[in-house]
Amino acid sequence: MAAPSKVAAALSAPDRLDRIAHMARVMRERKAADGACTFAHLAAAGFSEAEIEAYRDDARQILSGRPIPITLPAGRIEGLALVRQAQVVRARREAPAC
């Protein structure tokens, strides 16, 4: 099992979606050639243990035709909510008095 910090790093990598799509292609090719895709196949294709753990379910979703859910970290969601609140306050302050 990969270290949790390495899995977290893989999940927040900027090329995450590209790597997931590549993993899905490797899985499809290995299944066609060998009947299955194993951990060894993915490692041989250049995926780290953390990437395999982090991306395998999303790659399987691609292969099954289901969309990948886009999730944001909790801190990002909270930050976006604070920005929206600040925008409302700023709009009230800048609105002309009636």
N, C-alpha and C positions, 0 to 999 in steps of 0.2 A: 504494500500500500504506500502510495506517495505521501510525502509530508504535506500536511494541510496548507502550509504557507505556499508550497509550490503549486498545489491545486488552485488556490486562490489567485495566484499570479497568472496561471493559465486562463482562468475564467475572466480576468480583467485585461488580458492581452489585447492590444489594438488590432491584431490580425486574427482574432478569435473566430470570426465568422468564416474567413478564408480557410483557416485550419480545419474547421468543422466540415466544410464542403469538401476539402481534400481528403479528410478521413472517410467521408461517405463514399467518395470515388474509390479509394483503396479497398474499403469493405466490399463494394460491389464487384470490383475486379477480382479480389481474392475468392469471393464466393463463387463467381463464375469459373475460375480456374481450379480451385481446390475443394469446392463444396462448402467452405466455411472460411471465416476470417478470424484468426486467433490474435491473442496479445502479441505473439512473436511476429506475425505478419505486420502489425501496426508498428511495432518497434523497428522492424527492418525497413519500414517506409520512412523512418525518421521521427516518429512521435516519441516523446518522452513518456515516462510512466505517469507523470502528473497530467499531461495532455490527454492521454488515453482515458484516465479516470474522469477528467473534467469534460471531455467532448464526446465520449462514446454514445451517451443517450441522445444528444442532439443529432449526431450523425445517423443514428438509427431512426430518428424522427424524419429526417430528410429521406431516407430510403423507404420509409413507410408512406411518404407523401403528406405527412402532417407538418404544419408550419412550426417553426421554432419560436417559442414565446420570447419576446424581448422583455427582459427584466432589468430594472435599475437598482443599484445598491440603495439601502435605506437612507444613507446620508445624502445621496443625490436627490432622492425624492423630497426629503426634508428641506434641502437647500432650495429646490425649485419652488416649494410652497412658500418659503420665506421671501423669495424674489417676488412672487405674485402678491404677497401681502405688502411688500415695499412699494410695488407699482400702484396698488390701490391707494395707499397713503399719499404717495407723491401726486397722484391724479387729483385727490381731494384738495391738497394744498395748492395746486396750480389752477384749480377750477375758479372761474370768476365768481365773486360774491354776488348774490342776487339781491 
